[in-house]
Amino acid sequence: MHTPKTSAIHLEHGSRPPGKIEVLPNAIHTITVQATSECYGVLGIAAPRLRGGEAVLLTGEQSNQGVRVHIIDDQLIIDVYVVLEYGLRISEIAHNIMSSVKFSIERMLGIPVVQVNVNVQGLMHGPVAQGKSEAKNQR
Amino acid sequence: MQEQTVRPGRQRQRRISVFDGQDLKKSILAGAAWLEKHKEAINALNVFPVPDGDTGSNMSATMQSAIRNIAKSSETSASDIAARLAHDALLGARGNSGVILSQTLRGLAAGLAGKKTFTAPDLADAMQEAERLAYRAVIKPVEGTILTVVRESAAAARHSAERGDDLVALMQEVVNAARQAVARTPDLLPTLKQAGVVDAGGQGFCTILEGVWRYMRGEAGPAASPATQSTAEPAARKGRVSIEEEYGYEVVFLLRGSGLDVERIRQTIIDMGGVSTVVAGDEKLLKVHTHTPTPGKILDYGVSLGSLLDINIENLQEQSLNYAAESAAEHAAEEEDRTESETTRIATVAVVSGAGFEKVFQGLKVSAIVPGGQTMNPSIEELLSAVESVAAQQVIILPNNGNVIMSAEQVSGLTQKEVCVVPTKTLCQGIAALLGFNYEADFAINCKTMTEAARHIQTAEITTAVRSAQIGGVHVREGDYIGVINGDLAVAGQNMDLVIQDTLQRMHIDNYEIVTLYYGQDVNTEQAQEIARRIKQAHSHLEIEVVNGGQPYYAYIFSAE
């Protein structure tokens, strides 16, 4: 995997001792995964690469692989890969993810986020889409 | 909204056991109207120290989109109305809560699929389906949100239906449960408790249910469809109503008898002059709904067949005349606005709040102003109608608020005109952009220069926090003065002078030359002059201009260039 540099934020808080805080991209991954997963319509974080033409859902620790962070001039560009629920307005969910990720990162880390790119890797039906087939939809 | 709590022992005037498509339509219209009426209060619940317009407006916009095609429909099948509703909600969903709302309506439609009419148990099943779908589309359901309210109202509906309640009683139970669920949201979600509010999305959902319930109780008419402005044909713009032939009296009653023939009764009523006639039920109990100029004849006919219950007669002519008069007046005012800008080739549309700022923008020859900003984001429809109202074919939009930019960008896909959004986040950036506008230059160049002009402006806004909260590293108490730089909270404190000094310092005021100070509606000229004098003392090289902005919420807005 690519290893982006650590980014630094300079706190401009007058009354505190001067110093530097470094944030590892891993923290940014975690915040992004958390913020994205809480968005309505998101069924999971997906791997950037498809397997056999289908989206690969990531779970637990792996989820961080569904997020890519680029740091340019102490500003963040974030790519996130997701699978969404079928039958909802995709553009709106994507917008919700963008603002939620931007808001969470800027609030928690104070680093400006200039872009959040949402990649919809696939859509899934919940288990009982048409009122039949209770079987679990596993991809 | 949170008016009187419902007294369970209260006797009810109405019992409704069957609903058809038209009844469903009217109750949903009532729910949408009730939400529209309370959207500002719901916006005020957002968790941020400055009221930040979204949840209420987003949900209301979603509802308005949902009802735009059913409002005039005379479809009598509940299933068809619900399907239409779900489809249009999906297309118009806005924001997180709007997407959830569209999903619950989709569940409702799935639950009512194939049902021309529905009863209390049917509605309970449909709400169950709505809950199931709502939870299906999220991997981490957060409790203490709209989802909790959806779940608990569905559970209440099930219990009520199992007890054998009718639709009115069921809805009453549902509303009670929804209100309790909303009240509990701060216990479930710490951020809400920290900010001292209930969940805005949950409150919005509860408000829709309340509107429906009010309609079922007969307290509210279906409220002369509030959002006809979204209809496609230009003649029907802004809720213009033409008096149609079908208006007369609306007659609704239940007919109890034996061996009733639904088909024959329906045909007889139509022959007697009934329009939009619905007759539904079985041979023992029927519901009759019709529009007629002569309600007496219909009732006489009903009495000849059996006994009448729950008779309800409303004068539609009167309602529609009132509404037509109102919308005509509104329309005339709008006509006036648009004559001014007939000659311009490229038009500009700006979102502005505050009387002083409006004057400034008018002075800069903006073609149209859409009122709005913090706490009241204009809808895509409002922006679209402003764009359509100007004479020019090329339109530049100045959103002047970070929350409006996205809606403004949607407009270009909805109109034939060429639209460019200059992404201004504050009123000051909007002014800078407008100053960069050149009537001689062509559209593309103007878009570029205006965006460029806006970028060079720094904006700081001073206001008071409406509630205590902790945002990032900044701890804010209710009533504190806060400084917001280019849309981000930067400074909080109890001394306004210190907050202003600190804020200006943070925006590196010494790198700029000209500062314009716009003072708000709650501040007088002397106070503003005094502030300007003190800034001049501290930063002697600055040129400071004081302007009456008249903006709400923000005591002072500084722009630096």
Interface residues (C-beta under 8 A of the other chain):
Chain A: L11 E12 H13 G14 S37 E38 C39 Y40 G41 V42 L43 G44 E85 G87 L88 R89 E92 I93 H95 N96 S100 E106 R107 M108 G110 G126 P127 V128 G131
Chain B: L90 L91 A93 R94 G95 N96 G98 V99 I100 S102 Q103 R106 A110 R132 L133 R136 A137 V138 I139 K140 V142 M406 I471 G472 G473 D488 D502 R506
